[in-house]
Amino acid sequence: MAKARDTKKSPIRVLIAKPGLDGHDRGAKVVARALRDAGMEVIYAGLRQTPEEIVRAALEEDVDLIGLSILSGAHMALFPRVLTLLKEQGGRGIPVFAGGIIPDEDARRLKRAGIRAIFGPGTSLEEIVTTARTLARHSA
Amino acid sequence: MRGAFSRLPTTARAIADGDRRALARTITAVENGDPSADRVVRSLYARSGRAPVVGITGPLGVGKSSLVNALVGRLRSLGQSVGVVGVDPSSPFTGGSVLGDRIRLERRADDTGVFFRSMASRGAAGGVAAATREVSRLLDAAGFDIILVETVGSGQVDVAIRDIASTSIVVVVPHLGDEVQTLKAGLFEIADVFCVNKVDLPGAELAKRDLAEMVNLGGRPAGWAPPIVGTSTLDPAVGIEELWNDVLAHEKYLDESGERVRGERKRLSSEIVGLARDRIGRELMVGLERDPSLRRLLDEVVARRIDPRTAAERLVRRGRRAR
C-alpha cells in the first residue's frame, strides 16, 4: 500500500527512542516535545531500548521516521544494528536520524552507513523539525 | 477457515495470515481515512467478533498503561495472544501528540503474540479516536485472542469506550475524591469491573469501600454487579490474576445472560446510524457548495428570508424525494 502523504489529513508519525544504557533522556524529551508542537505524532519509546525493540516498535507503529538519542558512546554498535534490522524486516525505507554526543569521525561513518542526519549539542529545534519534516516527506 | 477466505483482497488475506506489516499499514490507512483501506476493512468484518475487547479507562495518572502491561504479561503466561491499542490525546492547537503508552510495555522484542499500536485521539471526544473501533476490529480479524484498548486519561464523561469494549475496566486510585464522586454520572456508570490501582497507598480500603457502597445502592440493571479489585503493578504485582478473572467472569455473564447479543445489536445500530449520518452530512455539505438550488437556499438563509430550521427541513425533504 503506497502511503499518501497529505500532511493535513495524516500527521507525520515519528518514533523517538533511546538505545544504550545511559539514563539521560532530556534531549529525547525536548525533541519529542518540539516535534509534537510541529504537529507530528510522536511515539515516545523511552529509555534503554534494544535495537530489536526499536525496530519492532517502528514497524508496528508504522512510523514515517525514527529518531535515536544516545549519550552512552555505544552509537557505533547500536545505530548500524538498527539499520540492519530495519532492512531485514521490511522497514528499509524508514529514514533514521540521530542526536547525542557523537564525534565527527563517527558521524561521517554513520552517515555513510545510512543514518540520514545527526544532530549534536546546540542544534536548534527549528533545524531538527525542518529536517524531520523533509525526511518524513521522502519516507517510503 | 471460512469459505469467503479465498476471496479476500490481497491485503486482507495478508492480515488474516498474520502479516504484521500489512496490519500496521492498514491501521495507518484507517486512521487517515485513506480510501485504500475501505475494501480491506469491509472484507475483514466477517472475521471479527471473536475476541473479547477489554477497555481500560480512568483518569490520567492512575496507572492504566502499567495495568495494560501487567495484563499482557498475564495473558501471555496463559498462552493467549494480545492486540493492544493505546490512545493518547492530540493537541487541539497543533494536532501534534506524544504517544507514551508504549513506554510501559515490557515484552521480548521477538514475542509475536503481542501487537501494540499507539493512536492519537485526533480531535475525537470521549476518550478514544474515531478509528479505534475499526482498528480493534482489525486486530480481532488478524487473529489476536484478546484485544485491550487503553483510553485517553479520561474525564468524567469520557465514556466512548462503552461503544467498543465488551468489558470496561474503570481504574481509580485512592484519594480521588469522596464517596459523592462515585455517585456522579458518567465514568462510574460504565464500569463492568472496578480496579483500585496503587492499592499499596494509604486510603485504598476507603476507596474500595466507597465504590462497594455505590455498587450496593443498586440502580443498575439486575444481573451483574461490578466487582472491585485492588491492584498494584509494583514488583511483586498484586491482584492482576483476580482482575483478569473478573473480566472473564463478566464475559461469561454476557454470554449466559444474552447481554452480549443485546449489547452488540445496540452498539452496531449506533455505529451504522453514525456512519450513515456522516455520509449524508458530507453529501449535504458538498451539495450546499455545488448544487445551485441548494446554494440558493443557503443564500435565502444568509439574507434572513428563511430561517435555518425551515431550510434544514427542506433539505431533508429533498433528500427523501431523491431516494
Contacts between the chains, C-beta under 8 A, distances in Angstrom:
chain1	res1	chain2	res2	distance
A	1	B	11	6.4
A	1	B	22	7.9
A	1	B	25	5.0
A	1	B	26	7.1
A	1	B	29	6.2
A	1	B	36	5.5
A	3	B	25	7.5
A	3	B	28	7.1
A	4	B	32	7.7
A	4	B	34	6.4
A	6	B	32	7.8
A	9	B	32	5.6
A	9	B	33	6.5
A	10	B	28	7.6
A	10	B	31	7.5
A	10	B	32	4.0
A	10	B	34	7.6
A	11	B	95	5.9
A	11	B	96	7.1
A	11	B	97	7.5
A	11	B	120	7.2
A	11	B	122	7.9
A	13	B	28	7.5
A	32	B	98	5.6
A	33	B	98	7.1
A	35	B	96	7.0
A	36	B	91	6.8
A	36	B	94	7.2
A	36	B	96	3.9
A	36	B	97	6.2
A	36	B	98	5.0
A	37	B	91	7.7
A	37	B	94	5.6
A	37	B	96	5.9
A	38	B	94	7.1
A	38	B	96	6.4
A	39	B	91	7.9
A	39	B	94	4.6
A	39	B	95	4.7
A	39	B	96	4.6
A	40	B	96	5.4
A	40	B	97	7.8
A	41	B	90	7.6
A	41	B	96	6.8
A	41	B	97	4.6
A	41	B	99	6.3
A	41	B	120	4.9
A	42	B	96	7.2
A	42	B	97	6.7
A	42	B	98	4.9
A	42	B	99	6.6
A	43	B	99	4.8
A	43	B	102	6.2
A	43	B	118	5.1
A	44	B	98	5.4
A	44	B	99	6.7
A	44	B	100	4.8
A	44	B	102	7.6
A	44	B	103	6.3
A	45	B	102	5.9
A	45	B	103	6.4
A	46	B	100	7.7
A	46	B	102	7.9
A	46	B	103	4.0
A	50	B	109	6.2
A	52	B	109	3.5
A	52	B	110	7.0
A	53	B	109	4.6
A	55	B	109	7.8
A	56	B	109	5.0
A	57	B	102	6.4
A	57	B	116	7.8
A	59	B	20	6.8
A	59	B	21	6.1
A	59	B	24	6.0
A	60	B	20	6.8
A	60	B	24	5.5
A	60	B	115	6.0
A	60	B	116	5.9
A	60	B	117	6.1
A	61	B	24	7.1
A	61	B	102	7.7
A	61	B	117	6.5
A	61	B	118	5.9
A	62	B	24	4.1
A	62	B	25	5.7
A	62	B	27	6.7
A	62	B	28	4.5
A	90	B	21	5.1
